């Protein structure tokens, strides 16, 4: 391995060399890309630039820059770690981007990748009639959804809720990173248990929703993430059923509930035929996100029960 390393360090010289070599090795190792990048090339760019302490939006002029020997060792170590450990690149860099914003991430939280980012950037139009006074990001993980909402709606108060205290520690670091301490707070809660009596104009949730079979067959990169953030029972809907039963009492009269359930959307539709889910479409890809108003929830959940 040492000889091989030394050979590589003498043969690979430029930024371009290391990106190309990394992408080739990633393809050879059949790594799974699905945590912020969708190609081996983009994944290699992310890791090489991070190793060199360069911003992710560097122009092509950087490609021919030569690396010092010390830098070559560091870049190789990061690229080989991605192959050996099969963990998302964001866990190596300690950072992921969501809605155009950087967030601290590590193995205590899922890597941000929700299509809900697109809705935040659109101000949740046409669902919100006015700027929400209070927002809840339920199952917040890194805090990315709630913090992006806070920066979109600067006069709103946002609660970041999670059952995992480890996740809330990461979310708190992101509150501090984005300077939104006076606007955003973390709450330790199993669903709504720690939020008694609180009402919100907007509840956004990217909860665990992967069914048993899908969870078992997921690539290794997903198994590096906290299982509590992914799996939700045999059909993937254990959490969402509870959420639908309890959400109406935590929404204001004109409140809106927006939830991502991914591939479990068809099973949810079948189980709640009386609920008028609006399933959203995304320009940048993604599916399985529904919207319900407080009014729709009040009327239809009574019938369902």
MARLO-101171 format. One record per residue (C-alpha): residue number from 1; x, y, z negated; residue in three letters. Coordinates in pm, 1 decimal. Layout:
# residues N
[NUM [X Y Z] "ala"]
...
# end
This chain:
# residues 305
[1 [0.0 0.0 0.0] "unk"]
[2 [286.1 241.5 -86.7] "unk"]
[3 [457.7 172.5 246.2] "unk"]
[4 [130.6 218.9 429.3] "unk"]
[5 [66.1 545.0 244.5] "unk"]
[6 [411.7 676.6 326.4] "unk"]
[7 [367.0 585.0 693.4] "unk"]
[8 [32.5 764.1 706.2] "unk"]
[9 [174.9 1069.7 534.1] "unk"]
[10 [446.8 1095.3 797.7] "unk"]
[11 [217.1 1031.5 1095.9] "unk"]
[12 [-87.5 1238.9 996.5] "unk"]
[13 [12.0 1605.0 988.8] "unk"]
[14 [-274.4 1846.1 1063.1] "unk"]
[15 [-621.5 1901.9 917.1] "unk"]
[16 [-758.9 1759.9 1243.0] "unk"]
[17 [-549.0 1441.2 1197.5] "unk"]
[18 [-690.3 1375.8 850.5] "unk"]
[19 [-1051.8 1444.5 948.1] "unk"]
[20 [-1019.8 1212.7 1247.3] "unk"]
[21 [-847.3 939.7 1044.8] "unk"]
[22 [-1104.0 968.9 765.5] "unk"]
[23 [-1398.6 950.8 1005.3] "unk"]
[24 [-1250.7 643.5 1175.8] "unk"]
[25 [-1189.3 467.9 844.9] "unk"]
[26 [-1539.6 555.6 720.3] "unk"]
[27 [-1692.7 403.7 1033.6] "unk"]
[28 [-1471.2 97.6 1006.4] "unk"]
[29 [-1576.0 49.0 642.8] "unk"]
[30 [-1944.1 95.7 741.2] "unk"]
[31 [-1998.9 357.3 472.9] "unk"]
[32 [-2353.0 486.7 430.7] "unk"]
[33 [-2409.9 859.2 488.0] "unk"]
[34 [-2726.8 997.9 337.0] "unk"]
[35 [-2627.1 1228.7 55.4] "unk"]
[36 [-2591.7 1562.9 227.0] "unk"]
[37 [-2418.0 1455.4 548.4] "unk"]
[38 [-2535.8 1225.3 824.2] "unk"]
[39 [-2212.0 1138.2 1005.5] "unk"]
[40 [-1868.0 1003.2 921.0] "unk"]
[41 [-1711.1 1314.4 1076.4] "unk"]
[42 [-1907.6 1557.4 855.3] "unk"]
[43 [-1829.6 1346.6 549.9] "unk"]
[44 [-1457.1 1356.0 630.7] "unk"]
[45 [-1470.0 1734.2 688.8] "unk"]
[46 [-1635.1 1779.4 348.3] "unk"]
[47 [-1371.1 1576.4 164.0] "unk"]
[48 [-1068.5 1712.8 351.2] "unk"]
[49 [-1168.9 2078.4 301.5] "unk"]
[50 [-1250.4 2016.1 -65.0] "unk"]
[51 [-910.3 1851.8 -120.2] "unk"]
[52 [-741.6 2157.2 34.7] "unk"]
[53 [-949.9 2404.6 -174.2] "unk"]
[54 [-1099.4 2554.0 140.6] "unk"]
[55 [-1461.3 2669.1 189.0] "unk"]
[56 [-1696.0 2440.0 381.2] "unk"]
[57 [-1762.9 2703.4 649.3] "unk"]
[58 [-1406.1 2728.4 776.2] "unk"]
[59 [-1378.6 2793.8 1150.5] "unk"]
[60 [-1203.7 2565.3 1403.5] "unk"]
[61 [-878.3 2762.8 1366.9] "unk"]
[62 [-805.1 2558.3 1053.7] "unk"]
[63 [-792.8 2228.5 1246.3] "unk"]
[64 [-432.6 2267.6 1363.0] "unk"]
[65 [-298.0 2383.5 1026.6] "unk"]
[66 [-26.6 2152.5 894.5] "unk"]
[67 [-47.3 1999.7 548.4] "unk"]
[68 [230.6 1994.8 293.1] "unk"]
[69 [337.9 1651.6 169.5] "unk"]
[70 [164.1 1715.1 -161.7] "unk"]
[71 [-158.3 1805.4 20.9] "unk"]
[72 [-136.5 1493.5 238.7] "unk"]
[73 [-119.9 1272.5 -70.4] "unk"]
[74 [-423.4 1445.2 -223.3] "unk"]
[75 [-634.1 1425.4 93.6] "unk"]
[76 [-552.8 1057.0 144.7] "unk"]
[77 [-641.6 980.2 -216.9] "unk"]
[78 [-984.7 1144.7 -181.5] "unk"]
[79 [-1063.7 975.5 150.0] "unk"]
[80 [-958.1 635.4 18.4] "unk"]
[81 [-1160.7 684.0 -300.5] "unk"]
[82 [-1473.3 735.3 -88.5] "unk"]
[83 [-1405.5 401.3 84.0] "unk"]
[84 [-1301.7 199.4 -221.4] "unk"]
[85 [-1568.6 319.0 -465.6] "unk"]
[86 [-1855.8 367.6 -217.9] "unk"]
[87 [-1984.1 668.9 -406.9] "unk"]
[88 [-2144.2 976.7 -248.7] "unk"]
[89 [-1887.0 1237.8 -143.4] "unk"]
[90 [-2061.1 1490.4 -369.8] "unk"]
[91 [-1950.2 1288.9 -673.6] "unk"]
[92 [-1590.7 1323.4 -556.7] "unk"]
[93 [-1612.0 1696.1 -482.4] "unk"]
[94 [-1837.6 1767.0 -782.0] "unk"]
[95 [-2057.3 1985.4 -563.2] "unk"]
[96 [-2358.8 1958.6 -333.6] "unk"]
[97 [-2545.1 2217.7 -129.7] "unk"]
[98 [-2921.2 2263.2 -141.2] "unk"]
[99 [-3125.2 2539.1 21.8] "unk"]
[100 [-2799.0 2713.8 114.0] "unk"]
[101 [-2678.6 2716.2 -247.8] "unk"]
[102 [-2394.6 2523.9 -419.2] "unk"]
[103 [-2475.5 2306.2 -721.7] "unk"]
[104 [-2259.8 2116.5 -970.2] "unk"]
[105 [-2330.4 1743.3 -945.1] "unk"]
[106 [-2189.1 1425.5 -1091.9] "unk"]
[107 [-2308.9 1070.2 -1155.9] "unk"]
[108 [-2555.8 1190.3 -1422.9] "unk"]
[109 [-2786.5 1325.7 -1150.2] "unk"]
[110 [-2904.3 1237.8 -800.4] "unk"]
[111 [-2728.9 1416.1 -514.4] "unk"]
[112 [-2964.8 1694.1 -392.8] "unk"]
[113 [-3114.0 1612.3 -52.6] "unk"]
[114 [-3487.3 1681.5 -72.9] "unk"]
[115 [-3671.7 1829.0 227.4] "unk"]
[116 [-3845.1 2052.5 -30.4] "unk"]
[117 [-3554.7 2293.7 35.1] "unk"]
[118 [-3726.1 2391.9 358.6] "unk"]
[119 [-4048.5 2479.3 173.3] "unk"]
[120 [-3863.0 2691.8 -81.6] "unk"]
[121 [-3698.9 2889.3 198.3] "unk"]
[122 [-4048.7 2954.0 340.9] "unk"]
[123 [-4176.8 3073.1 3.3] "unk"]
[124 [-4420.3 2777.0 -0.1] "unk"]
[125 [-4636.6 2952.0 255.6] "unk"]
[126 [-4928.4 2922.8 306.8] "unk"]
[127 [-4988.1 2735.4 -19.0] "unk"]
[128 [-4906.2 3014.3 -262.8] "unk"]
[129 [-5137.5 3314.9 -238.6] "unk"]
[130 [-4901.9 3531.5 -447.0] "unk"]
[131 [-4566.8 3505.9 -623.3] "unk"]
[132 [-4600.9 3246.0 -901.3] "unk"]
[133 [-4556.5 3374.6 -1255.5] "unk"]
[134 [-4455.7 3032.5 -1388.2] "unk"]
[135 [-4296.5 2736.6 -1207.7] "unk"]
[136 [-4219.9 2385.4 -1332.7] "unk"]
[137 [-3954.6 2168.6 -1168.4] "unk"]
[138 [-4050.0 1826.4 -1303.7] "unk"]
[139 [-3774.8 1558.2 -1292.3] "unk"]
[140 [-3528.5 1837.4 -1221.8] "unk"]
[141 [-3201.2 1639.3 -1215.7] "unk"]
[142 [-2932.5 1892.9 -1121.8] "unk"]
[143 [-3187.5 2175.1 -1136.6] "unk"]
[144 [-3149.3 2251.2 -766.8] "unk"]
[145 [-3520.6 2280.8 -682.0] "unk"]
[146 [-3613.6 2498.0 -979.7] "unk"]
[147 [-3309.8 2724.2 -952.5] "unk"]
[148 [-3364.0 2773.0 -577.7] "unk"]
[149 [-3727.6 2862.5 -660.4] "unk"]
[150 [-3610.6 3112.8 -922.3] "unk"]
[151 [-3382.6 3284.2 -672.1] "unk"]
[152 [-3667.4 3292.2 -415.2] "unk"]
[153 [-3918.7 3431.8 -668.1] "unk"]
[154 [-3709.4 3661.7 -891.1] "unk"]
[155 [-4000.8 3767.1 -1114.0] "unk"]
[156 [-4108.1 3410.5 -1197.0] "unk"]
[157 [-4020.0 3211.6 -1508.4] "unk"]
[158 [-3902.7 2857.3 -1431.4] "unk"]
[159 [-3887.4 2548.0 -1653.7] "unk"]
[160 [-3656.5 2261.1 -1556.6] "unk"]
[161 [-3786.6 1940.9 -1712.8] "unk"]
[162 [-3629.9 1594.9 -1727.1] "unk"]
[163 [-3640.4 1282.8 -1945.1] "unk"]
[164 [-3259.4 1256.6 -1917.7] "unk"]
[165 [-3059.4 1478.9 -2151.5] "unk"]
[166 [-2753.2 1403.9 -1938.2] "unk"]
[167 [-2932.1 1546.5 -1634.6] "unk"]
[168 [-3038.5 1855.2 -1830.6] "unk"]
[169 [-2673.6 1920.0 -1922.2] "unk"]
[170 [-2591.3 1933.6 -1550.6] "unk"]
[171 [-2897.0 2152.9 -1485.3] "unk"]
[172 [-2784.5 2391.8 -1760.9] "unk"]
[173 [-2441.1 2420.4 -1598.4] "unk"]
[174 [-2616.1 2521.3 -1275.5] "unk"]
[175 [-2833.6 2777.9 -1454.0] "unk"]
[176 [-2509.7 2935.5 -1576.7] "unk"]
[177 [-2340.8 2900.0 -1237.7] "unk"]
[178 [-2620.0 3097.5 -1069.2] "unk"]
[179 [-2663.6 3349.5 -1350.8] "unk"]
[180 [-3034.2 3282.2 -1404.4] "unk"]
[181 [-3027.2 3224.1 -1782.5] "unk"]
[182 [-3294.1 3489.9 -1847.5] "unk"]
[183 [-3530.6 3336.4 -1591.4] "unk"]
[184 [-3476.2 2959.1 -1612.7] "unk"]
[185 [-3487.9 2721.5 -1912.3] "unk"]
[186 [-3440.8 2345.7 -1953.9] "unk"]
[187 [-3698.8 2130.6 -2135.1] "unk"]
[188 [-3644.7 1772.6 -2249.7] "unk"]
[189 [-3966.9 1591.6 -2162.2] "unk"]
[190 [-4106.2 1257.9 -2047.5] "unk"]
[191 [-4342.9 1383.7 -1779.7] "unk"]
[192 [-4561.7 1645.1 -1960.2] "unk"]
[193 [-4509.0 1513.9 -2316.6] "unk"]
[194 [-4269.4 1797.2 -2411.3] "unk"]
[195 [-4475.9 2064.2 -2230.6] "unk"]
[196 [-4792.7 2059.2 -2441.5] "unk"]
[197 [-5030.4 2342.0 -2359.3] "unk"]
[198 [-4808.1 2490.8 -2087.9] "unk"]
[199 [-4969.9 2592.2 -1758.4] "unk"]
[200 [-4798.6 2667.4 -1428.3] "unk"]
[201 [-4887.6 2833.0 -1098.9] "unk"]
[202 [-4659.0 2589.8 -916.9] "unk"]
[203 [-4545.6 2242.8 -1018.9] "unk"]
[204 [-4279.5 2095.5 -789.6] "unk"]
[205 [-4152.6 1742.7 -841.4] "unk"]
[206 [-3907.8 1510.0 -672.3] "unk"]
[207 [-3965.6 1218.2 -910.9] "unk"]
[208 [-3840.4 858.6 -894.0] "unk"]
[209 [-4044.3 691.3 -618.7] "unk"]
[210 [-3844.5 399.3 -475.0] "unk"]
[211 [-4022.7 64.1 -487.2] "unk"]
[212 [-3864.5 -253.5 -626.8] "unk"]
[213 [-3777.7 -411.5 -290.2] "unk"]
[214 [-3631.7 -92.6 -140.0] "unk"]
[215 [-3424.8 -28.2 -453.4] "unk"]
[216 [-3270.8 -376.6 -439.8] "unk"]
[217 [-3175.5 -339.5 -73.0] "unk"]
[218 [-3031.2 14.1 -86.0] "unk"]
[219 [-2666.9 72.1 17.0] "unk"]
[220 [-2399.4 86.1 -253.5] "unk"]
[221 [-2389.0 466.3 -244.9] "unk"]
[222 [-2739.9 479.9 -392.7] "unk"]
[223 [-2648.8 236.0 -668.9] "unk"]
[224 [-2384.2 486.9 -779.4] "unk"]
[225 [-2669.9 724.8 -865.0] "unk"]
[226 [-2868.6 702.1 -1192.2] "unk"]
[227 [-3133.3 430.3 -1144.3] "unk"]
[228 [-3378.9 625.2 -1360.8] "unk"]
[229 [-3391.3 888.2 -1085.7] "unk"]
[230 [-3477.8 640.3 -809.5] "unk"]
[231 [-3686.2 338.7 -911.8] "unk"]
[232 [-4047.4 363.4 -1030.0] "unk"]
[233 [-4193.0 16.5 -1063.0] "unk"]
[234 [-4300.0 -248.9 -815.3] "unk"]
[235 [-4468.2 -9.0 -570.2] "unk"]
[236 [-4260.0 299.4 -651.1] "unk"]
[237 [-4559.1 488.6 -787.4] "unk"]
[238 [-4554.9 430.0 -1165.6] "unk"]
[239 [-4447.7 787.9 -1233.7] "unk"]
[240 [-4663.6 948.4 -963.5] "unk"]
[241 [-4981.9 783.0 -1094.6] "unk"]
[242 [-4919.1 933.8 -1438.3] "unk"]
[243 [-4834.5 1267.6 -1279.7] "unk"]
[244 [-5162.1 1280.4 -1085.9] "unk"]
[245 [-5361.8 1188.5 -1396.9] "unk"]
[246 [-5202.8 1462.5 -1610.3] "unk"]
[247 [-5110.3 1745.6 -1372.1] "unk"]
[248 [-5446.4 1920.3 -1358.8] "unk"]
[249 [-5432.7 2019.1 -1726.5] "unk"]
[250 [-5095.1 2189.1 -1665.2] "unk"]
[251 [-5196.2 2391.3 -1359.4] "unk"]
[252 [-5354.1 2736.2 -1360.8] "unk"]
[253 [-5689.4 2773.5 -1181.4] "unk"]
[254 [-5518.0 2860.7 -853.0] "unk"]
[255 [-5217.4 2637.8 -921.9] "unk"]
[256 [-5045.7 2416.9 -665.1] "unk"]
[257 [-4887.5 2072.4 -708.6] "unk"]
[258 [-4617.0 1968.0 -461.9] "unk"]
[259 [-4459.1 1622.0 -492.3] "unk"]
[260 [-4213.9 1412.0 -290.7] "unk"]
[261 [-4284.8 1038.1 -277.6] "unk"]
[262 [-4081.0 941.4 31.1] "unk"]
[263 [-4153.0 597.7 175.8] "unk"]
[264 [-4416.7 533.1 -93.1] "unk"]
[265 [-4654.3 782.4 69.8] "unk"]
[266 [-4864.7 518.6 248.7] "unk"]
[267 [-4915.7 318.4 -72.3] "unk"]
[268 [-5017.6 637.9 -253.0] "unk"]
[269 [-5266.1 728.8 19.1] "unk"]
[270 [-5420.8 381.2 -8.6] "unk"]
[271 [-5450.9 395.9 -388.8] "unk"]
[272 [-5612.9 739.6 -402.6] "unk"]
[273 [-5851.0 748.9 -104.3] "unk"]
[274 [-6053.6 1032.2 -259.2] "unk"]
[275 [-5759.2 1266.4 -306.9] "unk"]
[276 [-5724.0 1502.9 -8.8] "unk"]
[277 [-5345.3 1490.3 17.8] "unk"]
[278 [-5191.1 1730.6 268.4] "unk"]
[279 [-4876.1 1557.4 399.6] "unk"]
[280 [-4621.3 1813.4 512.1] "unk"]
[281 [-4402.1 1808.2 820.8] "unk"]
[282 [-4042.0 1931.5 827.3] "unk"]
[283 [-3834.1 2086.0 1101.4] "unk"]
[284 [-3509.6 1950.5 954.8] "unk"]
[285 [-3637.3 1598.1 889.3] "unk"]
[286 [-3789.8 1431.6 586.9] "unk"]
[287 [-4133.9 1298.7 499.5] "unk"]
[288 [-4356.3 1186.5 214.1] "unk"]
[289 [-4418.3 1526.4 52.4] "unk"]
[290 [-4776.8 1616.2 -40.2] "unk"]
[291 [-4957.5 1926.5 -158.5] "unk"]
[292 [-5269.3 1934.1 -375.8] "unk"]
[293 [-5437.2 2239.6 -526.6] "unk"]
[294 [-5560.5 2245.5 -885.7] "unk"]
[295 [-5914.8 2264.1 -748.5] "unk"]
[296 [-5867.4 1952.4 -535.1] "unk"]
[297 [-5719.5 1764.6 -830.4] "unk"]
[298 [-5999.9 1862.5 -1066.6] "unk"]
[299 [-6274.8 1752.9 -830.0] "unk"]
[300 [-6126.9 1431.9 -694.8] "unk"]
[301 [-5952.4 1281.5 -998.8] "unk"]
[302 [-6290.6 1284.4 -1181.7] "unk"]
[303 [-6437.0 1073.0 -901.1] "unk"]
[304 [-6134.4 841.8 -894.5] "unk"]
[305 [-6179.0 762.6 -1261.8] "unk"]
# end
